Amino acid sequence: MNDDPQTAARGEGSTDSVGDARTVIERPVTAFVGWLERLDPGTHRRVKGLRLVTAYGLAAALGTLQDIAHSVPSSVSLGTLAANFALWASVSEGKTTRAESSRDLLLLCLAAALGAALFATISGSLHSVARGGAELVLVSGAFAVGYLKRFGTLGAGMGSQFYIGELLAYGAHLVPSDLAAIAIAAAIAALSSIVPRVLSGPAERPATLAALAAGPMPERGHLSPELSMGLQAAAGALIIVILNNRIGLLESAWAITACTYVVAGSASGTIQRVRRRIIGTLVGVPLGLVCLPLAEHAPLLVWAFAALAMIVYAMALPERYDVACGAFAFALIVTLAVSGVHSIPVFAARAWETLLGGALGLLAAMFVFPIRLPESLK
């Protein structure tokens, strides 16, 4: 037995140091877990977030298998295309039962493939029309995002998937000879998104239709909210195409995307979405830039951060659009960095052109077939 007071004092000091270190570690973890619980009290959306990440990873892995990708041109990243089809189909799906969810996921993946196929088929003929003429195809997708909301949650998801398919084809420079790759990617995405949904079962609680609705019915004699939203998004996208033709925009597709997704069921709703998107972007982008040094030295850790951000994204939609935008902005920055994009001018162009798109979306919502509510709802 050691009765040395100095030894005992050193032992007590070591114990105190361990306790202090444990407290320093536990406090932020406890605070983060508490924040997640407030954001998602029933853990239902955390399950969906895990499903998104699983679907993305499974599709990316299947797309890289040589037995599957051997017939696809080397210029097409089958894994990336399939993974994005599966990811965003999983985001848009919102049914309760496995059978309904599986059906919707299949339709959503087909909608993305249709958008990609349309772009690959007709974009080449538009290059000669004007600078950035291929972006004219994205105008049709912007319209579909708003207009198809008239068909409920599935319609809204299919409109979004149609645009995302066009956007992915635009980024990958797909051409008619890539139609087979698009079909294979859609099949991989459907399988990769359906399997996790079947396994997750009743652990999820989809967002309510009220949270995703376009908005109240307008005054009699005016256009439907969905048609107005589609025309507003298309008008904003067309203005961006014209600006790109006139002055040149480095990342005009980002502006079109921002313009498309900020348009809501009323001008006030659009203002709220623009404000929340700006707030989320101003938080998410700097956090992503801070993590840029890790992209080269610890890519696995960066992918883990991106996966966590997408889980938060799924938890925050649709009630906390600001948090969702921040999480997505962070995930986008770090995944671009780990994929080899490190140019600060490119990041800056994407940031300010995203803000440009949001501003044009707001102006379109206010002046292009503005949605006028009945007097009883004003």
RALINLIN-V895650 format. One line per field, one symbol per residue. psi: psi as a letter, one per 40 degrees, with the letter a starting at -180 (. if undefined). burial: # if it has 9 or more other C-alpha atoms within 8 Angstrom, else .. A space follows every 10 residues. Layout:
BEGIN
psi->???
burial->???
END
This chain:
BEGIN
psi->hhehdddddd dddddddddd dddddddddd dddddddddg deeddddddd dddddddddd ddeehddded ehieehgddd dddddddddd ddhfididdd dddddddddd dddddddddd deddeededi hfddeddddd dddddddeee fadddddddd dddddddddd defiideedd dddddddddd dddddddddd beeihiiidd deidiiiiih eiiidddddd dddddddddd ddddddehhd gddddddddd eehaeidddd dddddddddd dddddddddd eddddddgdd dddddddddd ddddddiedg dddddddddd dddddddeee hehddddddd dddddddddd ddddddehfi hhiidee.
burial->......##.. .......... .......... .....##..# ...####### ########## ####...##. .#...#.### ########## .#####.#.# ##.####### ########## ####.##... .######### ########## .######### ########## ...##..##. ###.###### .###.###.# #..#..#... .###...#.. ..#.###### ########.# #.###..... ##.####### #######.## #.##.##### #########. ##.##...#. .##.###.## #######... ########## ########.. .....#..## ..######## ######.### #.##....
END
